[in-house]
Amino acid sequence: MGLGSTAKKIQGLSDRAEAMYKQVQELQQRIIGLEEEVDDTHDTVEGIDHQLTEQRALLLAIAEEQGIDGEQILAEAAIDEAEAEDDADAASTDDAAVADAEDDAGDAEATDATAE
């Protein structure tokens, strides 16, 4: 192996290392950008959460002033939401069971056709 061949291999390795270094730098910049976006989103969510807490307190105060039990209404809404989630979970479980039964029926038909 001559020096020219070795120099070409070293140059090739150097070029690939340089390309990889550029990719790592680009990836690092993307990660930094994502971190900044996550921080901004976190700040936004905290602000919205604070505003929601203030609005809830205000609505509960208004409800109390009007003689309405706001806490009871919130509890009933939470129960309704939990029941709706349970119904949705049951429906998706039923859908999965139907799909499994259809797959089993299709497998049985394929077995019957093969046996004939």
PLY file of the C-alpha trace (Angstrom):
ply
format ascii 1.0
element vertex 116
property float x
property float y
property float z
element edge 115
property int vertex1
property int vertex2
end_header
0.00 0.00 0.00
1.49 3.30 -1.11
1.45 6.66 0.58
-1.05 8.00 -1.98
-3.59 5.33 -1.07
-3.12 5.99 2.64
-3.48 9.74 2.12
-6.76 9.18 0.20
-8.12 7.01 3.01
-7.14 9.56 5.64
-8.70 12.35 3.56
-11.90 10.28 3.23
-12.03 9.71 6.99
-11.40 13.40 7.58
-14.23 14.36 5.21
-16.64 11.96 6.92
-15.60 13.20 10.37
-16.18 16.79 9.24
-19.64 15.92 7.88
-20.54 14.14 11.10
-19.31 17.11 13.14
-21.60 19.42 11.11
-24.52 17.05 11.68
-23.83 17.00 15.42
-23.71 20.81 15.48
-27.03 21.02 13.59
-28.57 18.49 15.94
-27.30 20.44 18.94
-28.88 23.64 17.57
-32.19 21.82 17.00
-32.12 20.49 20.56
-31.42 23.96 21.93
-34.34 25.31 19.87
-36.63 22.56 21.17
-35.57 23.27 24.75
-36.44 26.94 24.26
-39.83 26.01 22.78
-40.52 23.66 25.68
-39.63 26.40 28.16
-41.93 28.87 26.36
-44.73 26.29 26.29
-44.22 25.56 29.98
-44.47 29.26 30.81
-47.63 29.57 28.70
-49.23 26.55 30.37
-48.39 27.91 33.82
-49.96 31.24 32.90
-53.10 29.56 31.58
-53.28 27.37 34.67
-53.03 30.46 36.90
-55.76 32.22 34.93
-57.97 29.13 35.11
-57.53 28.98 38.88
-58.49 32.65 39.15
-61.55 32.14 36.92
-62.64 29.10 38.93
-62.40 31.05 42.17
-64.35 33.92 40.63
-67.08 31.60 39.30
-67.36 29.83 42.65
-67.69 33.21 44.40
-70.40 34.29 41.95
-72.20 30.95 42.36
-72.08 31.30 46.15
-73.41 34.83 45.88
-76.31 33.49 43.80
-76.99 30.70 46.30
-75.62 27.94 44.07
-73.35 25.20 45.41
-70.52 25.44 42.89
-68.51 22.63 44.48
-71.47 20.25 44.09
-71.80 21.18 40.42
-68.08 20.56 39.89
-68.32 17.20 41.66
-71.27 16.15 39.49
-69.41 17.23 36.36
-66.39 15.18 37.42
-68.61 12.13 37.97
-70.25 12.60 34.56
-66.82 12.91 32.92
-65.55 9.76 34.65
-68.65 7.84 33.54
-68.19 9.06 29.96
-64.56 7.89 30.02
-65.65 4.50 31.37
-68.24 4.23 28.59
-65.61 5.13 25.99
-63.19 2.57 27.43
-65.90 -0.09 27.41
-66.78 0.74 23.79
-63.15 0.46 22.68
-62.86 -2.85 24.57
-66.02 -4.08 22.85
-64.64 -2.99 19.46
-61.41 -4.88 20.13
-63.37 -7.99 21.15
-65.42 -7.82 17.95
-62.27 -7.41 15.86
-60.68 -10.40 17.62
-63.80 -12.50 17.01
-63.79 -11.52 13.33
-60.11 -12.44 13.06
-60.79 -15.80 14.72
-63.71 -16.43 12.34
-61.53 -15.56 9.35
-58.81 -17.92 10.63
-61.38 -20.70 11.04
-62.66 -20.16 7.48
-59.13 -20.27 6.13
-58.48 -23.50 8.03
-61.73 -25.01 6.68
-60.82 -24.03 3.11
-57.35 -25.54 3.51
-58.80 -28.77 4.90
-61.07 -29.16 1.84
0 1
1 2
2 3
3 4
4 5
5 6
6 7
7 8
8 9
9 10
10 11
11 12
12 13
13 14
14 15
15 16
16 17
17 18
18 19
19 20
20 21
21 22
22 23
23 24
24 25
25 26
26 27
27 28
28 29
29 30
30 31
31 32
32 33
33 34
34 35
35 36
36 37
37 38
38 39
39 40
40 41
41 42
42 43
43 44
44 45
45 46
46 47
47 48
48 49
49 50
50 51
51 52
52 53
53 54
54 55
55 56
56 57
57 58
58 59
59 60
60 61
61 62
62 63
63 64
64 65
65 66
66 67
67 68
68 69
69 70
70 71
71 72
72 73
73 74
74 75
75 76
76 77
77 78
78 79
79 80
80 81
81 82
82 83
83 84
84 85
85 86
86 87
87 88
88 89
89 90
90 91
91 92
92 93
93 94
94 95
95 96
96 97
97 98
98 99
99 100
100 101
101 102
102 103
103 104
104 105
105 106
106 107
107 108
108 109
109 110
110 111
111 112
112 113
113 114
114 115
